[in-house]
Each structure stands twice: as structure tokens, then as C-alpha cells.
Amino acid sequence: MSGEKKDLNLHFTPALQKATQLNFEKGEGPYLYTTDGEKYLDFVQGIAVNALGHCHPKIVNAIEEQAKKLIHGSFNLGYYPSALNLADKLAELTPGDLNMFFFSNSGAEAVEGSLKLARYRTGKKAFLAFRGSFHGRTFGATSMTSSTVSFRKKYEPLLPGIYHVPYPYCYRCPYGQHVETCSLECLEEINTAFHYLVPPDEVAMALFEPVQGEGGYIVPPNKYVHALAELCNKNNILLAFDEIQTGFGRTGHMFAAEHFNIIPDILVLGKAIAGGMPLSAVVSNEGLMKDWAPGAHGGTFGANPISCAAAVASLQAIKEEQVLDNCRNNGSYFIDKLKELQNKFGFIGDVRGLGLMLAVELVDAKGNPDADLNKRVNNYCREKGLLLLPCGTFKNCIRFIAPLNVSRPVIDEALQIFEHALANAS
């Protein structure tokens, strides 16, 4: 499809890399529309922000009604009914005893908050992060990030005391093992780090994505997640789950932690929390949060009343419209169709995901990552009206981020374009 402009960046730094030069004017459900009137099926959805698609009526109404009452007053000054309501509803949904919140605006801010909470409450300085991870672009979040070196280039020195260990990427296991029979050699690398690099009693927290997002939509084995939790507990290391991309139904449960029956010490939330409005949260239990002293952390816009009202409306819609059931059912349908395409096209090396957090990995004849093929497939899909984003440390994975209330005809519409792209781009 045409409609791309070449001069839209006149007043914008190129530091924010653009996937397209399209100029979007409005969105409705799974679709985006440009100022030229072109229609695109959007399987990016604000990078997993719009869990209910664009401009869900209940969220729009909540935003409008709250804007008539109060737009901003600062949560430092007092409380808002919408923030109190959101906290009550979230506390009913978050795993176990994780029922205290610090609200901020972006996922990166929530990551920064989790780092500060862990240092403040443990008195320890070091952190564990995982190769292939992405946690944000601020200095602390960038320091924890390692999905590609481009996020870190020219910013060294970053935050000290961060040690990156392998994420369980079973499709490309560096030890040549199979998940059914492996001895969790990747987890043993943490003990190796404790031997050579950092004593475990100096590590405050391990920040883990229960499904790795930017790194390739990688689902870790259940046995690894449990072993990681046991290792952290044994060494008095806080375990934090970065659920910025996985949270609020994306994987078929409200939080991905539920797939593993693990209650982390800290939950980091963002993206879909407020249906398109900026909001994020650090979540933990009373034992950790109560002694985070007044003034130890703060922010001007956190718990914005409009964002909180939108979040309440989003949670209500997810419940009332049985969105999680739809995500699980249509996610199963979607991944089965992708596996059928894998059988048809040999350059689809892997199909993976949970719920509607799905990806395919494209490879060459030797099984190596094929970023060029990925780019051709993405470009073809965009020309035919389907918006997708690559992911993976080698940019050879295509992620499908459909709205959680997506229908099967819309999935089929996307799959038809995608199959044609595979046939024409190989």
C-alpha cells in the first residue's frame, strides 16, 4: 500500500527509530487508518499496549468522564478516587500477597523503581539480568537490557554491579541439549557467576521476563522458572518478574507468572495496564513496600487520574467480555495455524508463544537467523495492509501482537497476508 511520507521527521530527531513513515490518524478495534484514508490491520497494537484494540468504547468513555472532573493534581499532593479504585481492583488480581503499588508512567520507570526498591530494602548493590532481555531505555533499565548491543552503544559506563546470565532459549540452546532431558546447564551459569564474578550475598535482585519479549518471544521451560525461584530463595535474592509486555492477559492469564505457579517478590507492570494511556507500576508485598520510606521514591505524573480511570475500565472490560477465554482459545487457534505454515515453509525454524503473545523465527538453509528474509516478509505484509514488528536478538523473528479480543476472521485475514508474504519473500 502507498501512503508513506518522506518528510515527516522535519522536527523530530532520528534517535527514535521508525518502523514506517505512515501517518496514522485514527484507530478502531484491530485497525489503524492513515491521514490518506488507508486501512491497516494492526498486529503491533502499540507494542502490546492496546490489549482491547484501538479506542475501546468503555475506555474512551472512562477517559472522557474523568477528564471532565480532574486531569491532573499530582498524587504527591493527595489521592484520587480512580487511583484508589484501581489499586483495589489490581490487588484482587495480582498473584499471592503482591498487593501494594507504586504507580509511574512507563515500563522503564517501573523497572527503575524496582531497582531502587530492591537496593533500598536489601542493602545490597548487585543485580542479575538475562541475556536477550529488554527492560527499557533509561540508564538503569538500559543497564539491565541486553537484547542487542545497539541499546547500549555509546552509553557506557552504565550502572555498575549488573551481571548478565543466559536466558533459557531452548531453540538455540548453546549446550546442545533438549528441554526434556537437560540438566539446566543455563541455570548453572548463575552459580558459575557466583563463583567467579559476584558473591550471591551481594545480589539484591534478579529481574526476569517470564516470556522474553524483545529478545524473541521466548517461553522458558517450567522447570527452569521453578529452579530459578528456588535458587533466588536459597540465596536471599529478590526475584522480580518484568511483566510489562506479558501482563494483563497477553499470555492467556492475567499475568504470565500464573503459567508457572510462581509468586515473585516484585512484579513490574506497564504497557497494557491502562488501555493506551501512560501508566506503570511496581508491585510487591507489604513486607517490602511498607518500609520503603516516604520520599525514597517519587514522580509528578504517576497515578494520573485519567490513566487510572482508563485502567479500571480496561480491567472491567477484560472481565465482562471474557477476554482471557478469547485469548486462550484464539491463541491456540492462531499458533496451530502458524505451525501449519511451519510445515509448509522450511525457513520457519520455530513457532512459539503463549496466548496471543506469538512469534515465528525465520532461518536460512543452515538454520542460521535470517534477518533479511524477515525484513522482506515484514515489508510485503505492510504493503498488503498488515502491520507487524520484528523481534529477537538477530531481528529474525516476527511477533504477532493481536488485540486480546481479536476474532478468528481477523486472525485469518492476517494469516492470509502472512502466508502470501512467505510465499513471495523466500
Secondary structure, DSSP 8 states (H G I E B T S, - for coil): -----SSTTTTS-TTS--S----EEEEEBTEEEETT--EEEESSHHHHT-TT-BT-HHHHHHHHHHHHH-S---TTT---HHHHHHHHHHHHHSSTT--EEEEESSHHHHHHHHHHHHHHHH---EEEEETT----SSHHHHHH--S-GGGTTT--S--SSEEEE----GGG-TT---TTT---HHHHHHHHHHHHT--GGGEEEEEE-SSBTTTT-B---HHHHHHHHHHHHHTT-EEEEE-TTTTTTTTSSSSTHHHHT---SEEEE-GGGGTTS--EEEEE-HHHHTTS-TTSS--SSTT-HHHHHHHHHHHHHHHHTTHHHHHHHHHHHHHHHHHHHHHH-TTEEEEEEETTEEEEEEB-TTS-B-HHHHHHHHHHHHHTTEE-EEESTTS-EEEE---TT--HHHHHHHHHHHHHHHHHH-
